[in-house]
Amino acid sequence: MMDKNIKVKAAIFDFDGTLVDSESLYTKALIHVSNEMNVLKEVDFKSLAGYQTKDIDNILKKEGYHIPDNFFKEAEVYFHKIIETDLETFDGVIETLERLKNINIVIASNSNINYVTRMSDKKGISKYIKDYSCYNGKLKAKPEPDLFLNAFELLKKLDNDIKKEDVIIFEDSLAGIIGAKKTGITTAAITNSYSKEILLENGADIVLNRIDEIFNYIEII
């Protein structure tokens, strides 16, 4: 665990599972389709939070599961249906962003930018965000560090003097933490998806039960 009073000039936030509770909705969609099709009943879909659909597909196939051709397509349809009405920000998110409003913030997400910006607008997040580093098929998705490194470059465009030690990354998933740690940037993980013990085992520098607990550890400069 890091010492208190880490000096921060900028922040990089994951989106799904960190700012908005969408990963639980996608897990709900996967379980719904699993039950509807009566397949993959043994799979712990929650343990796959934070991975892209194609990565979940690859992981399950490597574990020997047979996946119906339309499984993920049906899950996506159900997910986009429920997300319009059920998506919520986590407790403390808006308050945290409000307290950080005078520093530069970039989102780094495995999701596509159209979804992230639309949901950011809908949930009152976008006014705090300076730019977005989202998966586009060119940069490698988490757990690779590409999206975070691109986010850092976007921060440098906003402030050429920014250094990695001036930045903090917020994550919730194991894929995200692994990718974030490869950048050398301090990483705070929120227990929205995994326990404190698992997050620490996977390299989180700080573990928070709520995102607004971060102010016990950082000083904005």
C-alpha positions in Angstrom: 0.0 0.0 0.0 1.3 3.5 -0.9 1.9 6.2 1.6 -0.5 9.1 2.0 -0.1 12.4 0.2 0.7 11.2 -3.3 0.9 14.4 -5.3 -1.4 14.2 -8.4 -1.6 16.6 -11.4 -3.7 14.4 -13.7 -5.8 11.2 -13.6 -6.7 8.4 -16.0 -10.0 6.6 -15.3 -11.2 3.3 -16.5 -14.9 3.5 -17.4 -16.9 0.3 -17.1 -16.8 -1.1 -13.6 -14.9 2.0 -12.2 -17.1 5.0 -13.0 -20.3 3.2 -14.1 -21.7 -0.2 -13.0 -21.8 -1.7 -16.5 -19.7 -4.7 -15.9 -22.3 -6.2 -13.6 -24.9 -5.6 -16.3 -22.8 -7.3 -18.9 -22.3 -10.2 -16.5 -26.1 -10.2 -16.1 -26.5 -10.4 -19.8 -24.1 -13.3 -20.2 -25.8 -15.2 -17.4 -29.2 -14.4 -18.9 -28.2 -15.8 -22.3 -26.5 -18.8 -20.7 -29.8 -19.7 -19.0 -31.9 -19.0 -22.1 -29.7 -21.3 -24.2 -28.9 -23.7 -21.4 -25.2 -23.5 -22.1 -22.0 -22.5 -20.2 -23.8 -22.9 -16.8 -20.6 -23.8 -15.0 -18.8 -20.6 -16.1 -18.1 -17.9 -13.5 -18.7 -14.9 -15.8 -18.0 -12.4 -13.0 -14.4 -13.6 -12.9 -14.1 -12.4 -16.6 -15.1 -8.8 -15.8 -13.0 -6.2 -17.6 -12.1 -8.4 -20.6 -13.3 -7.7 -24.1 -15.9 -10.1 -25.6 -13.3 -11.6 -28.0 -10.9 -12.3 -25.1 -13.7 -14.0 -23.0 -14.4 -16.1 -26.1 -10.8 -17.1 -26.4 -10.4 -17.8 -22.6 -13.5 -20.1 -22.6 -12.5 -21.9 -25.7 -9.0 -22.5 -24.3 -10.8 -24.0 -21.2 -12.6 -26.4 -23.5 -16.1 -24.8 -23.6 -18.2 -25.0 -26.7 -19.8 -21.6 -27.4 -22.8 -21.3 -29.7 -22.2 -19.0 -32.6 -24.8 -16.4 -31.6 -24.1 -16.5 -27.8 -22.2 -13.2 -27.6 -24.4 -11.5 -30.1 -27.5 -12.3 -28.0 -25.7 -11.2 -24.9 -24.8 -7.8 -26.6 -28.4 -7.3 -27.6 -29.6 -7.9 -24.1 -26.9 -5.8 -22.5 -27.7 -2.8 -24.7 -31.3 -3.2 -23.8 -30.8 -3.1 -20.1 -28.0 -0.6 -20.0 -30.3 2.2 -21.3 -32.5 1.9 -18.2 -30.3 0.2 -15.5 -26.8 1.9 -15.9 -25.8 3.8 -12.8 -22.6 5.6 -11.6 -21.0 4.1 -8.5 -21.4 5.8 -5.2 -18.9 8.7 -4.8 -18.1 9.0 -8.5 -19.6 12.4 -9.3 -18.3 13.8 -6.0 -14.8 12.6 -6.8 -14.9 14.0 -10.3 -16.1 17.3 -8.9 -13.2 17.5 -6.5 -10.8 16.7 -9.4 -12.3 19.1 -11.8 -9.3 21.4 -11.9 -6.9 18.7 -13.1 -6.8 17.0 -16.5 -8.7 13.7 -16.7 -8.7 11.1 -19.5 -10.7 7.9 -19.8 -8.9 4.7 -20.9 -11.5 2.1 -21.9 -11.7 -1.3 -23.6 -15.1 -0.2 -24.9 -15.6 1.8 -28.1 -15.6 5.6 -28.0 -19.2 6.0 -29.2 -20.6 4.0 -26.3 -18.3 5.6 -23.7 -19.0 9.2 -24.8 -22.7 8.6 -25.0 -22.9 7.1 -21.6 -20.6 9.7 -20.2 -23.0 12.4 -21.4 -26.0 10.5 -20.1 -24.6 10.0 -16.6 -23.2 13.6 -16.2 -19.5 12.5 -16.4 -18.4 14.0 -19.7 -18.1 17.6 -18.4 -15.1 16.4 -16.3 -13.3 14.6 -19.1 -10.7 16.2 -21.3 -10.2 13.3 -23.7 -10.8 9.6 -24.3 -8.4 6.6 -25.1 -10.8 3.9 -26.2 -10.3 0.6 -28.0 -10.4 1.1 -31.8 -8.8 -2.1 -33.2 -5.4 -0.4 -33.5 -4.3 -0.1 -29.9 -4.1 -3.4 -28.0 -6.9 -3.8 -25.4 -6.2 -4.3 -21.7 -4.4 -6.2 -20.1 -1.9 -4.7 -22.5 -0.8 -1.1 -21.5 -1.5 0.6 -24.9 -4.7 2.4 -23.9 -3.1 3.8 -20.7 0.0 4.8 -22.6 -2.1 6.6 -25.2 -4.1 8.2 -22.4 -0.8 9.5 -20.9 0.2 10.9 -24.3 -3.1 12.7 -24.4 -2.4 14.2 -21.0 1.0 15.4 -22.3 -0.7 17.2 -25.1 -2.7 19.0 -22.4 0.3 19.7 -20.2 3.7 19.0 -21.8 5.4 19.1 -18.4 3.4 16.1 -17.0 5.3 13.1 -15.8 4.1 9.6 -15.0 4.8 10.2 -11.3 2.2 13.1 -11.5 -0.6 10.8 -12.7 -2.9 8.2 -11.0 -4.9 5.5 -12.8 -8.2 4.3 -11.4 -9.3 0.7 -12.2 -11.5 -2.1 -11.0 -10.7 -5.2 -13.1 -7.7 -7.5 -13.1 -7.1 -6.9 -16.8 -7.0 -3.2 -16.2 -4.7 -3.4 -13.2 -2.3 -5.6 -15.1 -2.2 -3.2 -18.0 -1.9 -0.1 -15.8 1.0 -1.5 -13.8 2.9 -2.1 -17.0 3.0 1.7 -17.5 4.8 2.4 -14.2 1.9 4.8 -13.2 0.5 4.6 -9.7 -2.7 2.5 -9.8 -5.7 2.7 -7.5 -8.2 -0.2 -7.6 -11.8 -0.1 -6.4 -13.4 -3.2 -4.9 -16.4 -3.0 -7.3 -15.5 -6.3 -9.0 -12.9 -8.0 -6.9 -11.8 -8.3 -3.2 -9.0 -6.2 -1.7 -6.8 -9.3 -1.5 -7.1 -10.2 -5.1 -6.5 -6.6 -6.2 -3.4 -6.3 -4.2 -2.1 -9.7 -5.4 -2.5 -8.4 -9.0 -0.4 -5.3 -8.3 -2.7 -2.5 -7.2 -0.8 0.2 -5.3 -3.9 1.5 -3.5 -7.2 -0.4 -2.8 -10.4 1.6 -2.2 -13.8 0.4 -1.1 -15.3 3.6 -2.6 -13.7 5.8 -5.2 -13.9 8.9 -3.0 -11.6 7.3 -0.4 -8.8 8.3 -2.8 -8.6 11.7 -1.0 -7.1 9.9 2.0 -4.1 9.1 -0.2 -3.6 12.0 -2.7 -2.9 15.7 -2.7 -4.0 17.6 -5.8 -1.3 20.0 -7.1 
